[in-house]
Amino acid sequence: MEPDNIDWYIEPMTFETQHEAFEWISSGPYNEIGYLYTGYQTTDEKLANILLFELVRSNTLHGPRFQVQADYEFLSTGLLYKVWVTPLAEPDAEEKA
């Protein structure tokens, strides 16, 4: 279940290939999620899958920064894919409190 306080970015773009979708995600949404907004909505399954993969990959390679979650919603026009993050507290911040 998604939290109520998500700042969604609603993506209007769709792409025909995985490569195009990867280039689009890499140039914007991947770098902005968790900073400018906390959620991403798209009707393009490729965009959602790539963003989700890259966020989990980043957590694996560089240490966890976010709890990454995904879901989808049935609409009359098709599926709406959702990816959102919840920042994890930094260990030093808890020790200082």
PyMOL commands that set and color helices and strands:
alter all, ss='L'
color gray80, all
select helices_A, chain A and resi 18-27+29-32+45-62+91-96
alter helices_A, ss='H'
color red, helices_A
select strands_A, chain A and resi 8-10+39-42+66-75+78-87
alter strands_A, ss='S'
color yellow, strands_A
deselect
rebuild
show_as cartoon
